[in-house]
C-alpha cells in the first residue's frame, strides 16, 4: 500500500510492494547503503530514524501504477539508487519512505547532501514524525 506522504517526492511504503521485490528479484538482488544519517533519542524510548543512501542491483519491482503484489506484471531487473528513510520501534522497522536518488547524492560529500533539497525534505519529515523531540544525529559512510 504505497500512500502519499505530506512531502512531495517522498513515498510511504508498506509490505506488499516489498514482498514482491524480494520474491521477484530473487538471489540476484544486491543492495547496500553508501551514506547513513541516524536520529535517535538519548537513552532510547522513542522511535529512531535512519536515512540511507542506497544502491541496488538486479532490482525487480511491480510495474508502476499496477498491483503492488506483482500480479499484473513486474519490471525487468535494473540498477537503481534510492534514498530511504526507515523508522524503527522496538527493534523492528515501523515505516519506510523512499525517493529516487536522481542527483546521485549517495556518492556526494556530506556537505553536498546536507545542502540538498531532498535531504531537507527527509529531515523535515523526521522532525514531524518525532513531534519535535530532541534527537541526536549521527552520520556514517560505508
ZADO-1210 file (C-alpha; in nm, 4 decimals, padded with zeros to 6 digits):
<atoms>
<atom x="00.0000" y="00.0000" z="00.0000" code="UNK" pos="1"/>
<atom x="00.2001" y="00.2945" z="-00.1235" code="UNK" pos="2"/>
<atom x="00.0466" y="00.6111" z="00.0106" code="UNK" pos="3"/>
<atom x="00.1485" y="00.9716" z="-00.0455" code="UNK" pos="4"/>
<atom x="00.3340" y="01.1478" z="00.2335" code="UNK" pos="5"/>
<atom x="00.2944" y="01.5104" z="00.3264" code="UNK" pos="6"/>
<atom x="00.6197" y="01.5857" z="00.1436" code="UNK" pos="7"/>
<atom x="00.6241" y="01.5918" z="-00.2396" code="UNK" pos="8"/>
<atom x="00.8585" y="01.3383" z="-00.3949" code="UNK" pos="9"/>
<atom x="00.8557" y="01.1011" z="-00.0972" code="UNK" pos="10"/>
<atom x="00.6506" y="00.7844" z="-00.0957" code="UNK" pos="11"/>
<atom x="00.5449" y="00.5935" z="00.2156" code="UNK" pos="12"/>
<atom x="00.5751" y="00.2215" z="00.1653" code="UNK" pos="13"/>
<atom x="00.4219" y="-00.0871" z="00.3232" code="UNK" pos="14"/>
<atom x="00.4737" y="-00.4621" z="00.2949" code="UNK" pos="15"/>
<atom x="00.3037" y="-00.5818" z="-00.0326" code="UNK" pos="16"/>
<atom x="00.5484" y="-00.3947" z="-00.2560" code="UNK" pos="17"/>
<atom x="00.8499" y="-00.5265" z="-00.0679" code="UNK" pos="18"/>
<atom x="00.7247" y="-00.8831" z="-00.0679" code="UNK" pos="19"/>
<atom x="00.7126" y="-00.8561" z="-00.4461" code="UNK" pos="20"/>
<atom x="01.0603" y="-00.7006" z="-00.4671" code="UNK" pos="21"/>
<atom x="01.2240" y="-00.9810" z="-00.2691" code="UNK" pos="22"/>
<atom x="01.0214" y="-01.2609" z="-00.4309" code="UNK" pos="23"/>
<atom x="01.0698" y="-01.1440" z="-00.7909" code="UNK" pos="24"/>
<atom x="01.4290" y="-01.0184" z="-00.7627" code="UNK" pos="25"/>
<atom x="01.5426" y="-01.3487" z="-00.6152" code="UNK" pos="26"/>
<atom x="01.9022" y="-01.4306" z="-00.5333" code="UNK" pos="27"/>
<atom x="02.0356" y="-01.1760" z="-00.7831" code="UNK" pos="28"/>
<atom x="01.9212" y="-00.8813" z="-00.5734" code="UNK" pos="29"/>
<atom x="02.2108" y="-00.6863" z="-00.4247" code="UNK" pos="30"/>
<atom x="02.1862" y="-00.3725" z="-00.2215" code="UNK" pos="31"/>
<atom x="02.3740" y="-00.1667" z="00.0274" code="UNK" pos="32"/>
<atom x="02.3976" y="00.1767" z="00.1767" code="UNK" pos="33"/>
<atom x="02.6671" y="00.4329" z="00.0974" code="UNK" pos="34"/>
<atom x="02.5790" y="00.7104" z="00.3420" code="UNK" pos="35"/>
<atom x="02.3639" y="00.6932" z="00.6554" code="UNK" pos="36"/>
<atom x="02.2147" y="00.9532" z="00.8876" code="UNK" pos="37"/>
<atom x="02.0649" y="00.8271" z="01.2147" code="UNK" pos="38"/>
<atom x="01.8367" y="01.0170" z="01.4516" code="UNK" pos="39"/>
<atom x="01.7980" y="00.8629" z="01.7972" code="UNK" pos="40"/>
<atom x="01.6647" y="00.9808" z="02.1311" code="UNK" pos="41"/>
<atom x="01.9242" y="00.9868" z="02.4082" code="UNK" pos="42"/>
<atom x="01.8519" y="00.6826" z="02.6242" code="UNK" pos="43"/>
<atom x="01.6073" y="00.5361" z="02.3715" code="UNK" pos="44"/>
<atom x="01.2372" y="00.5058" z="02.4384" code="UNK" pos="45"/>
<atom x="01.1332" y="00.6837" z="02.1184" code="UNK" pos="46"/>
<atom x="01.1296" y="00.5711" z="01.7560" code="UNK" pos="47"/>
<atom x="01.4628" y="00.6084" z="01.5775" code="UNK" pos="48"/>
<atom x="01.5140" y="00.7055" z="01.2148" code="UNK" pos="49"/>
<atom x="01.7777" y="00.6062" z="00.9606" code="UNK" pos="50"/>
<atom x="01.8191" y="00.7877" z="00.6299" code="UNK" pos="51"/>
<atom x="02.0115" y="00.5609" z="00.3927" code="UNK" pos="52"/>
<atom x="02.1535" y="00.6456" z="00.0533" code="UNK" pos="53"/>
<atom x="02.1312" y="00.3032" z="-00.1124" code="UNK" pos="54"/>
<atom x="02.2452" y="00.1370" z="-00.4348" code="UNK" pos="55"/>
<atom x="02.0571" y="-00.1690" z="-00.5656" code="UNK" pos="56"/>
<atom x="02.1413" y="-00.4150" z="-00.8448" code="UNK" pos="57"/>
<atom x="01.9055" y="-00.6634" z="-01.0146" code="UNK" pos="58"/>
<atom x="01.6065" y="-00.4873" z="-00.8591" code="UNK" pos="59"/>
<atom x="01.2668" y="-00.6103" z="-00.9821" code="UNK" pos="60"/>
<atom x="00.9538" y="-00.4181" z="-00.8774" code="UNK" pos="61"/>
<atom x="00.5821" y="-00.4175" z="-00.9585" code="UNK" pos="62"/>
<atom x="00.5054" y="-00.2263" z="-01.2781" code="UNK" pos="63"/>
<atom x="00.4253" y="00.1370" z="-01.1943" code="UNK" pos="64"/>
<atom x="00.0580" y="00.2068" z="-01.1393" code="UNK" pos="65"/>
<atom x="-00.0392" y="-00.1609" z="-01.1193" code="UNK" pos="66"/>
<atom x="-00.0989" y="-00.4076" z="-00.8356" code="UNK" pos="67"/>
<atom x="00.1770" y="-00.3940" z="-00.5727" code="UNK" pos="68"/>
<atom x="00.1789" y="-00.7731" z="-00.5394" code="UNK" pos="69"/>
<atom x="00.3187" y="-00.8033" z="-00.8945" code="UNK" pos="70"/>
<atom x="00.0155" y="-00.9961" z="-01.0204" code="UNK" pos="71"/>
<atom x="-00.0225" y="-00.7532" z="-01.3115" code="UNK" pos="72"/>
<atom x="00.3436" y="-00.7559" z="-01.4087" code="UNK" pos="73"/>
<atom x="00.6880" y="-00.6566" z="-01.2889" code="UNK" pos="74"/>
<atom x="00.9768" y="-00.4575" z="-01.4311" code="UNK" pos="75"/>
<atom x="01.2915" y="-00.6069" z="-01.5803" code="UNK" pos="76"/>
<atom x="01.5894" y="-00.6260" z="-01.3412" code="UNK" pos="77"/>
<atom x="01.7681" y="-00.2930" z="-01.3131" code="UNK" pos="78"/>
<atom x="02.0143" y="-00.0940" z="-01.1048" code="UNK" pos="79"/>
<atom x="01.8738" y="00.1924" z="-00.9023" code="UNK" pos="80"/>
<atom x="01.9956" y="00.4401" z="-00.6442" code="UNK" pos="81"/>
<atom x="01.7449" y="00.5302" z="-00.3740" code="UNK" pos="82"/>
<atom x="01.7181" y="00.7389" z="-00.0613" code="UNK" pos="83"/>
<atom x="01.5221" y="00.5573" z="00.2093" code="UNK" pos="84"/>
<atom x="01.4092" y="00.6796" z="00.5495" code="UNK" pos="85"/>
<atom x="01.3434" y="00.3943" z="00.7924" code="UNK" pos="86"/>
<atom x="01.1531" y="00.4413" z="01.1179" code="UNK" pos="87"/>
<atom x="01.2205" y="00.1772" z="01.3843" code="UNK" pos="88"/>
<atom x="01.0429" y="00.0977" z="01.7101" code="UNK" pos="89"/>
<atom x="01.1133" y="-00.1923" z="01.9434" code="UNK" pos="90"/>
<atom x="01.3829" y="-00.3287" z="01.7146" code="UNK" pos="91"/>
<atom x="01.1533" y="-00.3518" z="01.4104" code="UNK" pos="92"/>
<atom x="01.1036" y="-00.1321" z="01.1047" code="UNK" pos="93"/>
<atom x="00.7749" y="00.0511" z="01.1509" code="UNK" pos="94"/>
<atom x="00.7794" y="00.2716" z="00.8415" code="UNK" pos="95"/>
<atom x="00.9696" y="00.3471" z="00.5200" code="UNK" pos="96"/>
<atom x="00.9730" y="00.6480" z="00.2891" code="UNK" pos="97"/>
<atom x="01.1517" y="00.6313" z="-00.0451" code="UNK" pos="98"/>
<atom x="01.2716" y="00.8725" z="-00.3125" code="UNK" pos="99"/>
<atom x="01.4945" y="00.8127" z="-00.6159" code="UNK" pos="100"/>
<atom x="01.8490" y="00.9429" z="-00.5733" code="UNK" pos="101"/>
<atom x="01.8311" y="01.1300" z="-00.9034" code="UNK" pos="102"/>
<atom x="02.1218" y="01.3605" z="-00.8069" code="UNK" pos="103"/>
<atom x="02.3454" y="01.0666" z="-00.7005" code="UNK" pos="104"/>
<atom x="02.3796" y="01.2106" z="-00.3509" code="UNK" pos="105"/>
<atom x="02.4934" y="00.8706" z="-00.2227" code="UNK" pos="106"/>
<atom x="02.8267" y="00.9370" z="-00.3951" code="UNK" pos="107"/>
<atom x="02.8497" y="01.3012" z="-00.2809" code="UNK" pos="108"/>
<atom x="03.0315" y="01.4636" z="00.0089" code="UNK" pos="109"/>
<atom x="02.8306" y="01.5191" z="00.3263" code="UNK" pos="110"/>
<atom x="02.8224" y="01.8975" z="00.2782" code="UNK" pos="111"/>
<atom x="02.6541" y="01.8493" z="-00.0625" code="UNK" pos="112"/>
<atom x="02.3967" y="01.6100" z="00.0869" code="UNK" pos="113"/>
<atom x="02.3264" y="01.8425" z="00.3827" code="UNK" pos="114"/>
<atom x="02.2581" y="02.1332" z="00.1441" code="UNK" pos="115"/>
<atom x="02.0317" y="01.9336" z="-00.0887" code="UNK" pos="116"/>
<atom x="01.6548" y="01.9886" z="-00.1063" code="UNK" pos="117"/>
<atom x="01.5980" y="01.6120" z="-00.0823" code="UNK" pos="118"/>
<atom x="01.7844" y="01.5859" z="00.2500" code="UNK" pos="119"/>
<atom x="01.5846" y="01.8871" z="00.3707" code="UNK" pos="120"/>
<atom x="01.2573" y="01.7091" z="00.2907" code="UNK" pos="121"/>
<atom x="01.3619" y="01.3974" z="00.4781" code="UNK" pos="122"/>
<atom x="01.4938" y="01.5945" z="00.7773" code="UNK" pos="123"/>
<atom x="01.1638" y="01.7842" z="00.7927" code="UNK" pos="124"/>
<atom x="00.9765" y="01.4540" z="00.7833" code="UNK" pos="125"/>
<atom x="01.1832" y="01.3223" z="01.0773" code="UNK" pos="126"/>
<atom x="01.1065" y="01.6438" z="01.2670" code="UNK" pos="127"/>
<atom x="00.7345" y="01.5979" z="01.2035" code="UNK" pos="128"/>
<atom x="00.7295" y="01.2251" z="01.2810" code="UNK" pos="129"/>
<atom x="00.9199" y="01.2776" z="01.6073" code="UNK" pos="130"/>
<atom x="00.6897" y="01.5619" z="01.7157" code="UNK" pos="131"/>
<atom x="00.9965" y="01.7828" z="01.7579" code="UNK" pos="132"/>
<atom x="01.1577" y="01.5537" z="02.0190" code="UNK" pos="133"/>
<atom x="01.5260" y="01.6143" z="02.0838" code="UNK" pos="134"/>
<atom x="01.7078" y="01.3535" z="01.8760" code="UNK" pos="135"/>
<atom x="02.0818" y="01.3003" z="01.8384" code="UNK" pos="136"/>
<atom x="02.2065" y="01.2887" z="01.4804" code="UNK" pos="137"/>
<atom x="02.4961" y="01.0701" z="01.3658" code="UNK" pos="138"/>
<atom x="02.6445" y="01.0214" z="01.0195" code="UNK" pos="139"/>
<atom x="02.8442" y="00.7346" z="00.8709" code="UNK" pos="140"/>
<atom x="02.9809" y="00.6159" z="00.5384" code="UNK" pos="141"/>
<atom x="03.0018" y="00.2550" z="00.4209" code="UNK" pos="142"/>
</atoms>
